[in-house]
């Protein structure tokens, strides 16, 4: 399928002041759109000026949350080349999410073509400073106007771009996380292992309560026993016990993070023993109290690696590694960001160098 272009004139594409960026507040001049209906399938792929979307008041997404999304980034390297990090994995996960929510899948090659074309057109909006990047948000939602509870017969696929600084205000400094036992994020058989919009809506109440107490994110426990650690609201979680790096095993209610997978593979390369297994919150607390737990950090596209300095559980705050960033988290952060910015040789084949799609 060809992509129709309706672009703004050059004088209206001026990039912002990258020194004042936050996360997800500024958007590039263009966006990608593609429609679906049962008779034609996916059609009318186009890149147009960034604008508001018009929806039927009864659009299924507004009432029954039939929507999924992905998140990835484009980086401006030290060699002047633009890189994407494992974008084919985002394409695979996007389609797995789509299947779970009865949304028609999108050809992975075309998914990547749409991203590469849009990023190339708005490439001047990629920040040059390390630690900043161009966040890429592909999403799709049901647009059919009906109040019947069913999968939509019509969809809109959209990609928008946003130049961003660090996800957390703390940057690479340790964050504080709050363990909740009052709420659950996901349940076996649910949608916790896909990027469905409803997952995040359901987490907002607990997150607001945590923020009122001064904590950055929620550490979720399992939905059955509320005993085993699952993930942080926007990240997977890792614990470094003495000489072993541990992350919760994927049980069907944890998002299979691409950065999570990268850390597991990178650990083997770096000679760090890494395992996936169930981890109880009691084991985490015992590890802090005995000194067995040396470090804790989250992994995700938005933050890459985010050290955790404090955990709040049952009316008590626990300090990890004196509230400081540890050497293991630092090692992973430096290696991954080095790959993403072209500072380290990519022996894994994880980066995709963007080339002019119009040649």
Secondary structure, 3 states (H helix, E strand, C coil): CCCEECCCCHHHCCCCCHHHCCCCCCCCCEEEEEEEECCCEEEEEEEEECCCCCCCCCEHHHHHCCEEECCEEEEECCCCCEEEECHHHHHHHHHHHHHHCCCCCCCHHHHHHHHHHHHHHCHHHCCCCCCCEEEEEEEEEECCECCCCCCCCEEEEEEEEEEECCCCCCCCCCEEEEECCCCCCCCCCCCCCCCEHHHHHCCHHHHHHHHHCCCCEEEEECCCCCCEEEEECCEEEEEEECCEEEECCCCCCCCCCHHHHHHHHHHHHHCCCEEECCCEHHHHHHHHHHCCEEEEEEEECCCEEEEEEEEEECCEEEECHHHCCCHHHHHHHHHHHHHHCCCCCCCCCCEEECCCCCC
